Structure formats: structure tokens, C-alpha cells
Amino acid sequence: MRIWVDADACPRPIRDILLRAAERAKVETVFVANRLVRIPRTAHVSFLRVASGQDVADQEIVRRLAPGDLVITADIPLAAAVLERGGHALDPRGEIYSSESIGARLSIRNFLDDLRSTGVETGGPAAFVQSDRQAFANRLDAWLTAQARNR
């Protein structure tokens, strides 16, 4: 089991939580990005740099993903692809994507994308706050605990 991190847009506090969790749980964690992301290389943490281009990191994560792996991403289409391949997806704000909710999330995302393409201002995501960090840390810990029990 691996944790794959869509590192191009991963908030630094989430990266720090993942680094600590990888060492504590001894879970291979791979940060994937098309730009250099400074992370300490350890026995359980690595970095994979991919070519520049839209969705190149996402495609590489999906290509390498094994069923049961966890992907950390805020990218809804990537989360959908992960679920299709038998993986798990966790948003940096602590939401676990599920096969029951991903269709609605994709529809909303596509609708907002269509609005933006016509010039409508839809605003951006809410500020990333301490409660988001805590929700993520709690979900990650619960997931790691469940995986340890299933080994």
C-alpha cells in the first residue's frame, strides 16, 4: 500500500502532516509534481518529478496506482479516476471521496468550469484554516489505522 500525493497543489501543512505520518506508520509515500517540491527523502518518502503539462502528474499517479492505494488530491477528476481503479482518495481538507459522492462532485465541478468559461466569476476555494488541517490529520490517521488492522 502506498500513499500518492498530487504535490503540485498540496498545501504545505498537509505535506508536513504526510511526512510525519509516513515515518510513523512506515508507509511508502510518493509526492508527484511537474515542478521541484522540496521534501526530505527518507526510507518511506520519495519524490517523482514528471514532465510539464496539464494533468501529467495526475496521469502518472493513475498509471502507477495499485488497488487499495491512497491518493491525496483536491482534483475531482483525479479522485474519480482513482476510485475507478480501486484506490482511495482524500481531499487536503479531510473529505474522503466515495463512489457514491464523486458523480455529484464531478457535475458541480464541470458546471462551475462551464460558468467560468463564459466569464462568470465563481470565486475560489475558501481559505485553508486550522480546522481543515485537523480534519485531514484525523481522516488520514483513521485510514492508516484501518489499513494497519487489515494487514
C-alpha positions as CSV (number, residue, x, y, z in Angstrom):
1,M,0.0,0.0,0.0
2,R,1.3,3.4,-1.0
3,I,0.2,7.0,-0.5
4,W,0.4,9.1,-3.6
5,V,0.4,12.9,-3.2
6,D,-0.7,15.2,-6.0
7,A,2.0,17.6,-4.9
8,D,1.6,20.4,-7.4
9,A,-1.2,22.0,-5.3
10,C,-0.7,20.3,-1.9
11,P,-0.7,22.8,0.9
12,R,2.5,22.9,3.0
13,P,0.7,22.0,6.3
14,I,-0.7,18.9,4.6
15,R,2.7,18.0,3.2
16,D,4.1,18.2,6.8
17,I,1.4,16.0,8.2
18,L,2.0,13.4,5.5
19,L,5.8,13.4,6.1
20,R,5.3,12.7,9.8
21,A,2.6,10.1,9.1
22,A,4.7,8.3,6.5
23,E,7.6,7.8,9.0
24,R,5.3,7.0,11.9
25,A,3.2,4.4,10.0
26,K,6.1,3.3,7.8
27,V,4.0,3.8,4.7
28,E,5.7,4.5,1.3
29,T,4.6,8.0,0.4
30,V,5.3,9.4,-3.1
31,F,5.0,13.1,-3.9
32,V,4.3,13.6,-7.6
33,A,4.7,17.0,-9.3
34,N,5.9,18.6,-12.5
35,R,8.0,21.1,-10.6
36,L,10.5,20.6,-7.8
37,V,8.9,20.2,-4.4
38,R,11.4,20.2,-1.6
39,I,10.7,17.2,0.7
40,P,13.1,15.2,2.8
41,R,14.0,11.9,1.2
42,T,13.7,9.1,3.8
43,A,13.2,5.4,3.8
44,H,9.4,6.0,3.3
45,V,9.2,9.2,1.4
46,S,10.2,9.9,-2.2
47,F,9.6,12.5,-4.9
48,L,8.7,11.8,-8.6
49,R,9.1,14.7,-10.9
50,V,7.1,14.4,-14.2
51,A,7.2,16.4,-17.4
52,S,5.4,19.7,-17.5
53,G,1.9,19.8,-18.9
54,Q,-1.7,19.8,-17.8
55,D,-2.7,16.7,-15.8
56,V,0.7,14.9,-16.4
57,A,1.2,14.3,-12.7
58,D,-2.4,13.1,-12.4
59,Q,-2.0,10.7,-15.3
60,E,1.2,9.3,-13.8
61,I,-0.4,8.8,-10.4
62,V,-3.3,6.9,-12.1
63,R,-0.8,4.8,-14.2
64,R,1.2,3.7,-11.1
65,L,-1.7,3.4,-8.7
66,A,-2.5,-0.1,-7.3
67,P,-5.9,-1.1,-5.8
68,G,-6.0,0.0,-2.2
69,D,-3.5,2.8,-2.5
70,L,-4.5,6.3,-1.2
71,V,-4.2,9.4,-3.2
72,I,-4.1,12.9,-1.6
73,T,-5.7,15.4,-4.0
74,A,-8.2,18.2,-4.3
75,D,-8.5,17.4,-8.1
76,I,-12.0,15.9,-8.6
77,P,-11.3,14.3,-12.0
78,L,-8.2,12.7,-10.5
79,A,-10.2,11.5,-7.5
80,A,-12.8,9.9,-9.9
81,A,-10.0,8.1,-11.8
82,V,-8.5,6.8,-8.6
83,L,-11.8,5.4,-7.4
84,E,-12.4,3.7,-10.8
85,R,-9.0,2.0,-10.4
86,G,-9.9,0.7,-6.9
87,G,-7.9,3.3,-5.0
88,H,-8.9,5.7,-2.2
89,A,-8.9,9.5,-2.5
90,L,-8.6,12.0,0.3
91,D,-9.0,15.8,-0.1
92,P,-6.5,18.0,1.8
93,R,-9.5,19.4,3.7
94,G,-10.3,15.9,5.1
95,E,-13.0,14.8,2.8
96,I,-12.8,11.1,1.7
97,Y,-14.2,10.9,-1.9
98,S,-16.5,7.9,-2.4
99,S,-18.1,6.2,-5.4
100,E,-21.5,7.5,-4.1
101,S,-20.4,11.2,-4.0
102,I,-17.9,11.5,-6.8
103,G,-20.5,11.8,-9.6
104,A,-22.2,14.8,-7.9
105,R,-18.8,16.4,-7.2
106,L,-17.8,16.0,-10.9
107,S,-21.1,17.5,-12.1
108,I,-20.7,20.5,-9.8
109,R,-17.1,21.0,-10.9
110,N,-18.0,20.8,-14.6
111,F,-20.9,23.2,-14.1
112,L,-18.6,25.7,-12.4
113,D,-16.0,25.2,-15.0
114,D,-18.6,26.0,-17.7
115,L,-19.7,29.1,-15.9
116,R,-16.1,30.3,-15.6
117,S,-15.6,29.7,-19.4
118,T,-18.4,32.2,-20.1
119,G,-16.8,34.8,-17.9
120,V,-18.8,34.3,-14.7
121,E,-16.8,34.9,-11.6
122,T,-17.4,31.9,-9.3
123,G,-14.9,32.7,-6.6
124,G,-12.2,30.4,-5.4
125,P,-12.0,27.9,-2.6
126,A,-12.3,29.0,1.0
127,A,-9.2,29.9,2.9
128,F,-7.3,26.9,4.2
129,V,-7.6,27.0,8.0
130,Q,-6.6,25.1,11.1
131,S,-9.9,23.1,11.2
132,D,-9.1,21.9,7.6
133,R,-5.6,20.7,8.8
134,Q,-7.2,18.9,11.8
135,A,-9.9,17.3,9.7
136,F,-7.2,16.0,7.2
137,A,-5.0,14.7,10.0
138,N,-7.9,12.9,11.7
139,R,-9.1,11.2,8.4
140,L,-5.5,10.2,7.5
141,D,-4.9,8.7,10.9
142,A,-8.2,6.8,10.8
143,W,-7.4,5.5,7.3
144,L,-3.9,4.4,8.4
145,T,-5.2,2.7,11.5
146,A,-7.8,0.8,9.4
147,Q,-5.1,-0.3,7.0
148,A,-2.8,-1.5,9.8
149,R,-5.7,-3.6,11.2
150,N,-6.3,-5.1,7.8
151,R,-2.7,-6.3,7.3
